[in-house]
Amino acid sequence: MTSTATPAEDDTAAAFIPQAQELMFNGKPIAVQPLCVLQVIQISRSLKQVLPALDRIAPLLQQGELEGEDLGLLVQLLADYGEPLTEAVAIATGLPLQDVQGSRDMSGLIGLIAAIVRVNTDFFVQQAAPHLAGLRNAAAANGAGPTPSTPLSAPATA
């Protein structure tokens, strides 16, 4: 089947499809691709403990460059979540974990994390989030999940 879309329509559609990004890390070009299902599973396992800090990480990823006030935040995030963040980068890029963790390219590491988020925003925001919300709603409708506790016996009367 051939496409009947005009070049402008193709460009518009491409804006919504995750695009690979290439950047330098340890002096080598690294292509950051949209994640496959297995990578999402593996990264989710690694980043489960990082979820509470995502609101602190977001400003670093949006700016693209670190400024003076970001240094303290970066040090705190790496101290608290460095291993799972580097594991996620290794999984997403296919780089050996030792290469990521042994790197001195801190700017490149932050760039990789930001690129992984940017390239996969569509998956996390538009694909996964609505399905997770639907699962939560279905569980609540079926009576699954937390329920209020009730007393085991009636209160004593005197």
LINUR-V748940 format. One record per backbone hydrogen bond with DSSP energy under -1.0 kcal/mol. NH is the residue of the N-H (numbers start at 1). CO is the residue of the C=O. E is the energy in kcal/mol with one decimal. If there is no record, write none. Layout:
# LINUR-V748940
<<NH,CO,E> <NH,CO,E>>
This chain:
# LINUR-V748940
<<10,6,-2.3> <11,7,-2.2> <12,8,-2.0> <13,9,-2.5> <14,10,-2.3> <15,11,-1.1> <16,13,-1.5> <21,32,-2.2> <23,30,-2.2> <25,28,-2.5> <28,25,-1.5> <30,23,-3.4> <32,21,-3.9> <40,36,-2.2> <41,37,-2.3> <42,38,-2.6> <43,39,-3.2> <44,40,-2.7> <45,41,-1.9> <46,42,-1.9> <47,43,-3.0> <50,47,-1.4> <51,47,-1.2> <53,50,-2.5> <54,51,-1.6> <56,53,-1.1> <57,53,-1.8> <58,54,-2.2> <61,57,-1.7> <62,58,-2.1> <63,59,-1.8> <64,60,-1.1> <70,67,-1.5> <71,68,-1.1> <74,70,-2.9> <75,71,-2.6> <76,72,-2.3> <77,73,-2.8> <78,74,-2.7> <79,75,-2.4> <80,76,-2.5> <81,77,-3.3> <82,78,-1.9> <85,81,-2.2> <86,82,-2.5> <87,83,-2.4> <88,84,-2.3> <89,85,-2.0> <90,86,-2.3> <91,87,-2.4> <92,88,-2.7> <93,89,-2.2> <94,90,-2.0> <100,96,-1.6> <101,97,-3.0> <102,98,-2.1> <106,104,-1.6> <109,105,-2.1> <110,106,-2.4> <111,107,-2.3> <112,108,-2.4> <113,109,-2.5> <114,110,-2.5> <115,111,-2.5> <116,112,-2.7> <117,113,-2.1> <118,114,-2.7> <119,115,-3.0> <120,116,-1.4> <124,120,-2.2> <125,121,-3.2> <126,122,-1.5> <127,122,-1.2> <128,123,-3.2> <129,124,-1.5> <132,128,-2.6> <133,129,-2.5> <134,130,-2.2> <135,131,-2.3> <136,132,-2.3> <137,133,-2.5> <138,134,-2.4> <139,135,-2.5> <140,136,-2.3> <141,137,-2.2> <142,138,-1.7> <143,140,-1.0> <144,139,-2.3>>
